[in-house]
Amino acid sequence: MRRFLLLAAAVFALLGTAVAQPSALAGDWVFRMNGDPTPQRVALVADGDSVRGRVYGSAFVGSVDGPDLAFAVRSYLWRGRLDGDRIEGWILTGSDSSRWSGDRYRPPGTPRSFDLTPETYHRLVSPTVEPALRIYAGDTVRTTTVDAAGWSTGGYREHGNRVTRGGNPLTGPFVVEGTLPGDVLAVTLHRVRLNRDWAYSGDAILSSVLDPQALADREVEGTLVQWVLDPDAGVARLAEPLPTLGAYETPLTPFLGTIAVAPGGGVTPSSRDSGPYGGNMELSAVREGATVYLPVGEEGAYLYLGDGHAAQGDGELTGDALETSLDVTFSVEVLRYRFYQVPRVETEDALVSVGIAGSLDRAVEQATSDLVRCLGEAYGLTDTETALVMGTALRYDIPDLVQPWISVSARIDKAVLAGIGG
C-alpha cells in the first residue's frame, strides 16, 4: 500500500508540474469581466516560470501555481484557474470582488470555405439573433442576397419567387470569431454578380431634393418600373420603354446597397438605416473586387449584407436603385486595434471614406476628416501635404440622399498617390 501511495503521489506531482508550466497559458485569450460589456483581447506570453500580458492598457506579470494564475493590475488582484481552454476566477480589490473568465482564441489552422443558402433574412442589424454562420479571419463564404422587396432569382413577380417579405431583408449575420470592439472588419468582395435577368425601380424623384415649384409641376404615376438586365451587353433596358426612351440603356454596375456590422451599445438599427457601422450606404464602390472596412462594435462583429443593385445614379434619387438579387463571394480579415470612426472602402483604383449623417454638410465633414486620417496613416503625409493632395485630387460622391441618413463619399484615385509617401 505504501508503495502504491508513493507512486500515486509521484504521478500527481508530474501532472501538477505539467499543468504548472506557463506555456499551457501562452496564446491569445479573450477576457470578460462581469459588469463590463467590452471584452479584452489578451496575449499571454510564457516568460520563464511566469506569464506576462496586457489588459486594459496595463502590462502585468503573472505567477503560475499548478492550474492557478495570479497577477495584479493597478490596485486589482486577478486570480483564476485554468481548465482546458478556459480560465475562471475573481478580481479582488479591497473588500470587493467580481467574477471574470477567459476563453482561448484558437482559430483553425488553415482558411476554410463555406457555401450558405440563406433560410432566414433580417431587417435589423442585431447581435442577438442566431448566426447564419460562424467564421474566422481568412475564411471565404459563397452566398446569395434577395432584393429589397424580398424577391429572389426567379422570373419577374413569378409565383414562389418572393421568398421573404420586403423591408430590405439582409443575409446573415456572420459571426467572425475573435473580433472585438475597436477592431476593424475587412470584407473583401471577390464576386458580386447578377443572378437574374430583371430589376425594378421607382418612377419619381425624391420630394426632398426638389424645390416647391418642381414638386407642384411634377406628374408621375408612382409605380414600379421593370428593367431587363443584359449581362452579355453589360446594360439594363426598360422592359416597356416610354415613347422617348426606346433606345435608353444604362450600364450594369452590380453592387451591395447594404453591408453592415452590429454597431454595439445595445443599438439595433433597421436594415434601412446607416451609420459608422456601415448599413444602407448605397455606395457603388461596394462592388466586386473592393474591400470594405467596417468598425467593429460588438464581439463577433455580426456581419450582414444585401440590397443588391444592378445600377444606380448618385443619391438614389427615386428612393431605390435597379433593385435585384445577387450572388456574393466574400472573405474576411480582422485589423486589430484600429478604431476607425467611419466605413472605408478600397477599390482597385481608389481610396474612399464614407460620411453618414442627418445632413449633407455633416456627412461631408465626416468623410473629409476620415480621408485626412487615412492619407496620414497610409502615406505618412503631413497636414500640409494632405491639403495639397486633397485640394487638387479629391472627388466627392453622394451615394444616398434618402432621408433620414445621407451618405457622402470622399475619394482619391490611387494613380494620384503613386510615388508619394515616405
C-alpha positions in Angstrom: 0.0 0.0 0.0 2.8 2.4 0.9 4.5 1.8 -2.5 1.2 2.5 -4.3 0.7 5.8 -2.4 4.2 6.9 -3.2 3.7 6.0 -6.9 0.4 7.9 -7.0 2.0 10.9 -5.3 4.7 10.9 -7.9 2.2 10.7 -10.8 0.2 13.6 -9.4 3.3 15.6 -8.9 4.3 15.0 -12.5 0.8 16.0 -13.7 0.9 19.1 -11.4 4.2 20.1 -12.9 2.8 19.7 -16.4 -0.2 21.9 -15.6 2.1 24.4 -13.8 4.1 25.2 -17.0 3.3 28.8 -18.1 3.4 27.6 -21.7 0.0 26.0 -21.0 -1.4 29.5 -20.7 0.5 31.1 -23.6 -1.5 32.3 -26.5 -4.4 34.6 -27.4 -7.3 34.9 -25.0 -10.5 36.9 -24.6 -11.1 38.1 -21.1 -14.6 39.0 -19.9 -15.4 40.8 -16.7 -18.8 40.8 -15.0 -20.4 44.2 -15.4 -18.2 45.3 -18.3 -19.7 44.9 -21.8 -16.4 45.3 -23.5 -14.2 42.1 -23.6 -10.4 42.4 -23.6 -8.1 40.7 -26.0 -5.0 39.5 -24.1 -1.9 37.8 -25.5 -0.3 35.7 -22.7 3.4 35.1 -23.2 5.4 32.4 -21.4 8.3 34.1 -19.6 10.5 31.8 -17.6 8.3 30.4 -14.8 5.6 33.0 -15.2 3.4 34.6 -17.9 3.0 38.2 -18.9 0.5 40.2 -20.9 -1.5 43.4 -21.0 -5.1 44.1 -20.1 -7.0 47.5 -20.0 -3.8 49.0 -21.4 -1.7 47.9 -18.4 1.1 45.4 -18.5 1.3 42.6 -15.9 3.5 39.6 -15.0 1.6 36.7 -13.6 2.6 33.8 -11.4 1.5 30.2 -12.1 1.0 27.6 -9.4 -0.4 24.4 -10.8 -3.6 25.3 -12.6 -3.8 28.7 -10.8 -2.9 32.1 -12.2 -2.5 35.3 -10.3 -1.5 38.8 -11.4 -2.0 42.4 -10.3 -3.2 45.3 -12.5 -3.0 48.6 -10.6 -4.9 48.0 -7.4 -6.8 44.9 -8.7 -5.7 41.4 -7.9 -6.7 38.9 -10.6 -6.9 35.2 -9.6 -8.1 32.4 -12.0 -7.9 28.7 -12.6 -7.1 27.1 -15.9 -9.4 24.3 -17.2 -8.6 23.3 -20.7 -9.2 26.4 -22.9 -11.0 28.4 -20.2 -10.0 30.4 -17.2 -12.4 31.3 -14.5 -11.7 33.4 -11.4 -12.2 36.5 -9.3 -10.9 40.1 -9.4 -10.2 41.4 -5.9 -9.9 45.0 -4.7 -10.1 45.8 -1.1 -13.3 44.1 0.2 -14.9 44.0 -3.2 -14.8 41.2 -5.7 -16.2 40.3 -9.1 -16.0 37.3 -11.4 -14.0 37.1 -14.7 -13.4 34.5 -17.3 -11.1 33.9 -20.2 -11.6 31.9 -23.4 -8.7 30.8 -25.6 -8.8 32.1 -29.1 -7.8 29.2 -31.3 -8.5 29.7 -35.0 -8.4 26.8 -37.4 -5.0 26.0 -38.9 -6.0 26.9 -42.5 -8.6 29.2 -44.0 -11.9 27.4 -44.8 -14.6 27.9 -47.4 -18.4 27.8 -46.9 -21.5 27.7 -49.1 -24.5 29.3 -47.5 -28.1 29.2 -48.8 -30.0 31.7 -46.6 -33.0 30.3 -44.9 -34.0 33.4 -43.0 -33.5 37.1 -43.6 -33.2 40.1 -41.2 -34.4 43.7 -41.1 -32.5 44.7 -38.0 -28.7 44.8 -37.7 -28.6 43.0 -34.4 -26.2 40.9 -32.4 -29.0 39.0 -30.6 -30.1 36.7 -33.4 -28.8 33.2 -34.2 -25.8 33.5 -36.6 -26.2 32.1 -40.0 -22.5 31.1 -39.9 -19.5 31.4 -37.6 -16.3 32.1 -39.4 -12.7 33.1 -38.7 -10.3 35.6 -40.4 -9.2 34.2 -43.7 -12.4 32.2 -44.3 -14.4 32.6 -47.5 -18.2 32.5 -47.9 -20.3 32.0 -51.0 -23.9 33.1 -50.6 -26.8 35.0 -52.1 -29.0 38.0 -51.4 -32.6 38.8 -52.3 -33.7 42.3 -53.4 -35.1 45.0 -51.1 -38.6 43.6 -51.6 -37.7 40.0 -50.9 -37.7 38.7 -54.5 -35.1 36.0 -55.3 -33.7 34.5 -58.5 -36.9 33.5 -60.4 -38.9 35.4 -63.1 -40.4 38.9 -62.6 -43.1 38.6 -59.9 -43.2 34.8 -60.6 -45.2 32.8 -58.1 -43.0 31.4 -55.3 -40.1 33.7 -56.2 -40.8 36.1 -53.3 -39.0 34.2 -50.5 -39.4 36.8 -47.7 -41.3 40.0 -47.1 -39.9 43.4 -48.0 -38.2 46.0 -45.9 -34.7 45.5 -47.2 -34.1 41.9 -45.9 -30.4 41.0 -45.3 -28.4 37.8 -45.5 -26.5 36.9 -42.3 -25.4 37.5 -39.7 -21.9 36.1 -40.0 -20.1 36.0 -36.7 -16.4 36.5 -37.1 -14.8 34.7 -34.1 -12.1 36.7 -32.3 -13.3 40.2 -33.3 -13.8 42.7 -30.6 -14.9 46.4 -30.3 -12.1 48.6 -31.5 -11.1 46.2 -34.3 -12.0 46.8 -38.0 -13.5 44.0 -40.1 -12.1 44.0 -43.6 -14.6 42.3 -46.0 -13.2 41.6 -49.5 -15.8 41.1 -52.2 -14.4 38.5 -54.6 -17.7 38.1 -56.5 -20.7 40.3 -56.8 -22.8 39.0 -59.7 -26.3 39.3 -61.1 -28.2 36.1 -60.8 -31.4 37.0 -62.6 -32.4 39.0 -65.7 -34.6 41.7 -64.2 -34.7 44.5 -61.8 -37.2 47.2 -60.7 -37.1 50.8 -59.7 -39.3 53.7 -58.8 -40.5 56.4 -61.3 -40.4 59.6 -59.2 -37.6 61.8 -57.9 -37.4 62.2 -54.1 -39.5 65.1 -52.9 -36.7 66.1 -50.5 -34.4 67.1 -53.4 -36.9 69.2 -55.4 -38.0 72.8 -54.8 -41.7 73.6 -54.3 -42.3 74.6 -57.9 -40.7 71.4 -59.2 -42.9 69.4 -56.9 -46.0 71.3 -58.0 -45.2 70.7 -61.6 -44.4 67.0 -61.3 -46.6 64.5 -63.0 -45.8 60.9 -62.0 -47.7 57.6 -61.6 -45.8 56.4 -58.5 -45.5 52.8 -59.8 -42.7 50.3 -60.0 -40.8 50.1 -63.3 -39.4 46.8 -64.6 -35.9 46.7 -66.2 -34.4 43.9 -68.3 -30.8 43.1 -67.3 -28.4 42.1 -70.1 -25.1 41.0 -68.7 -23.7 40.0 -72.1 -24.2 43.5 -73.3 -23.4 45.0 -69.9 -26.6 47.2 -69.9 -30.1 47.4 -68.4 -33.1 48.4 -70.6 -36.7 49.3 -69.8 -38.9 46.3 -70.2 -41.7 48.6 -71.5 -39.9 51.7 -72.9 -41.6 55.0 -72.7 -42.1 56.8 -76.0 -38.9 58.9 -75.9 -36.8 56.3 -74.0 -37.0 53.4 -76.5 -33.2 53.3 -77.0 -32.3 54.2 -73.4 -29.7 51.9 -71.8 -27.7 52.3 -68.6 -24.5 50.4 -67.8 -24.7 47.5 -65.3 -22.6 48.1 -62.2 -23.7 45.4 -59.7 -23.1 46.3 -56.0 -24.3 45.8 -52.5 -26.5 48.6 -51.3 -26.2 47.4 -47.7 -23.2 46.0 -45.8 -23.1 46.3 -42.0 -21.8 45.1 -38.7 -23.7 45.4 -35.4 -23.0 48.9 -34.0 -22.8 47.9 -30.3 -24.1 49.8 -27.3 -27.4 48.0 -27.4 -28.3 49.7 -30.7 -30.1 47.6 -33.3 -30.8 49.8 -36.3 -33.1 49.0 -39.1 -31.6 47.5 -42.3 -32.7 50.7 -44.0 -30.5 52.8 -41.8 -26.8 53.6 -42.0 -24.1 55.0 -39.8 -20.4 54.4 -38.7 -21.1 50.6 -38.7 -22.0 50.8 -42.4 -25.5 49.9 -43.3 -27.7 51.1 -46.2 -24.9 53.3 -47.6 -26.0 52.8 -51.3 -22.3 53.2 -52.3 -21.5 51.8 -55.8 -17.8 51.2 -54.7 -19.1 48.2 -52.7 -18.7 46.1 -55.7 -16.7 43.1 -56.9 -13.0 43.5 -56.1 -13.5 46.0 -53.3 -12.5 45.7 -49.7 -14.9 47.3 -47.2 -13.6 48.3 -43.8 -16.2 48.4 -41.0 -15.6 49.5 -37.4 -16.5 46.6 -35.1 -18.9 47.5 -32.3 -19.8 44.0 -30.9 -17.8 40.9 -30.1 -18.1 38.7 -33.2 -18.8 41.7 -35.5 -22.2 40.2 -36.8 -21.8 41.0 -40.5 -24.9 41.5 -42.6 -25.2 42.1 -46.4 -27.9 42.6 -49.0 -29.9 45.1 -51.0 -28.5 44.1 -54.4 -28.3 46.8 -57.1 -27.8 46.3 -60.8 -27.1 50.0 -61.3 -27.8 53.3 -59.5 -27.2 57.0 -60.1 -25.8 59.1 -57.2 -28.3 60.0 -54.5 -30.7 57.0 -55.2 -33.0 59.7 -56.4 -36.1 57.6 -57.0 -35.8 56.1 -53.5 -34.4 52.9 -54.9 -31.9 51.7 -57.4 -32.3 49.0 -60.1 -33.2 46.5 -57.3 -32.1 42.9 -57.9 -30.8 39.8 -56.2 -27.1 38.9 -56.3 -24.6 36.0 -55.9 -21.8 37.1 -53.5 -18.5 35.6 -52.5 -16.5 37.3 -49.7 -13.7 36.7 -47.3 -12.9 38.5 -44.0 -9.8 39.7 -42.2 -9.5 41.4 -38.8 -7.5 44.6 -38.3 -6.8 44.8 -34.5 -7.0 48.0 -32.5 -7.7 50.3 -35.5 -10.6 52.2 -34.0 -11.9 53.6 -37.4 -14.7 56.2 -37.0 -16.5 55.6 -40.3 -16.5 53.0 -43.0 -13.8 52.9 -45.6 -13.6 51.2 -49.0 -10.6 50.4 -51.1 -11.1 49.5 -54.8 -8.6 48.7 -57.4 -8.2 52.3 -58.3 -9.4 54.4 -55.3 -9.4 55.0 -51.5 -12.8 56.0 -50.2 -14.0 57.3 -46.8 -17.8 57.4 -46.2 -19.5 60.0 -44.0 -23.1 59.3 -42.9 -25.2 61.9 -41.1 -28.5 63.6 -40.9 -27.3 66.5 -43.0 -25.2 66.9 -46.1 -22.7 69.2 -44.5 -22.1 66.9 -41.6 -21.7 63.9 -43.8 -19.1 65.9 -45.9 -17.3 66.8 -42.7 -17.1 63.1 -41.6 -15.9 61.8 -45.0 -13.3 64.6 -45.4 -11.9 64.2 -41.9 -11.5 60.5 -42.3 -9.8 60.7 -45.6 -7.3 63.1 -44.0 -6.6 60.4 -41.3 -6.4 57.7 -44.0 -3.8 59.5 -46.0 -1.8 60.2 -42.9 -1.8 56.6 -41.8 -1.2 55.0 -45.2 1.3 57.5 -46.7 2.7 59.4 -43.7 1.6 62.8 -45.2 1.7 65.9 -43.1 -1.3 68.2 -42.8 0.1 70.5 -45.4 1.0 67.6 -47.8 -2.5 66.2 -47.3 -4.1 69.6 -48.1 -2.1 69.9 -51.3 -3.1 66.4 -52.5 -6.8 66.6 -51.5 -7.1 70.2 -52.7 -6.2 69.1 -56.2 -7.4 65.5 -56.4 -10.3 64.9 -54.0 -13.7 63.8 -55.5 -17.0 63.8 -53.6 -19.9 61.4 -54.4 -23.3 61.5 -52.8 -24.5 57.9 -52.9 -27.6 58.4 -50.8 -30.0 61.3 -50.3 -32.9 59.3 -49.0 -33.7 60.7 -45.6 -33.1 60.5 -42.6 -29.5 59.4 -43.3 -27.4 61.0 -46.1 -24.1 59.4 -47.2 -21.2 61.2 -48.8 -18.0 59.5 -50.0 -14.6 61.3 -50.3 -12.5 59.6 -52.9 -8.9 59.8 -54.0 -7.7 57.9 -57.1 -4.7 55.7 -56.4 -3.0 56.9 -59.6 -2.7 60.3 -57.9 -0.9 58.7 -54.9 1.6 56.7 -56.9 5.1 57.5 -55.8 4.2 59.7 -52.8 4.7 59.0 -49.1 7.8 58.1 -47.2 
